[in-house]
Amino acid sequence: MSVLLDKLIDKEGNIYEMTCVAIKEANVIQATDLKDEIEKNGEKVVTHVLDQVLNDEIKYTTPDVEK
């Protein structure tokens, strides 16, 4: 987990947005059969999703906010 934390700290961009995306994706996976597959490989869902977000495997956009 410390490796992921280091990657998260060093990652450019809005860390809050990235973690929100990871939380939402982890919740989706928890409700599907993918959870069992991930855990069968010895991984935790949150760790798996954070790794995907940090490696840009999960794409997301944020709405433009008018100022």
N, C-alpha and C positions, 0 to 999 in steps of 0.2 A: 504494500500500500504506500510506503514512503516514496517509491519511484513514481507512482501516479501523482502523489502530492507535489513532488518536485516538478513534474511535467506540467501540472496545473498552475503552479506558481509562475513558471517560466513562459507559459502560453500567452501569446499576444491576443488581445481582444477582450471582450467583456466576460470576465470569469463568472459573474453572476448569471449571465444569459446561458453560458455553457453548462453550468451546474443545474439550472432550471430545466434545460433540454434533457440532461442526463436523468434527472429525477422523473420527468414525465415518461421518458422512454423506459426506464426501469419499472415504472408502474404498469406500463403496457405489457412488458415482457412477463412480469409477475403473474399476469392474468391469462397467460397463454402456455402452450406446451413447450415453448422455447426455454422457459425457466428450467424445466427438468433436464433438457439437453445441455444447457450451460452448466448446471450443477453437477451433472454426470461427468463432465470434463474437469471437475474439481475447482471450478471458478464460482465466485459469487456474482449475482446479477449486477449489482451496483458497480463492482470492479470492472466487469465486462463492458458495461455501458460507458463508464468513464473512459476506459481505454479507447473505445470506438470514437467518442467525442474528441478526445485529445489527438487522435490520429486522423481526424477529419473524415471518418467513415460515415458519420451521421451529418447530413447537411441540414441546415436550418436557416431561416431568414427571420428578420424582425421587421415589424411594420414601421414605415416612416412616420415619425411623429412631427406634426407641424408645430413650429415654435411661434 
